[in-house]
């Protein structure tokens, strides 16, 4: 599975925290059930490939405050 192909990476419209953002792309969701995620500060760096259930769990954890920003 590759995330190298040109895709429309995007940040949340709620993202306004000075650059500490993640970006996602939706191009593999329908065909492979994968959500690519990368650090917006390093767009040429590696991307994580999360399954859609794992991505949903990640988002739920963010919304419930399970992750702390340091």
Protein Blocks (a to p, Z undefined) as FASTA:
>chain_A
ZZkbccdddddfklcghopacdddfklmmmnopacdddfklmmbccddddfklmmmmmmm
mmnopaccZZ
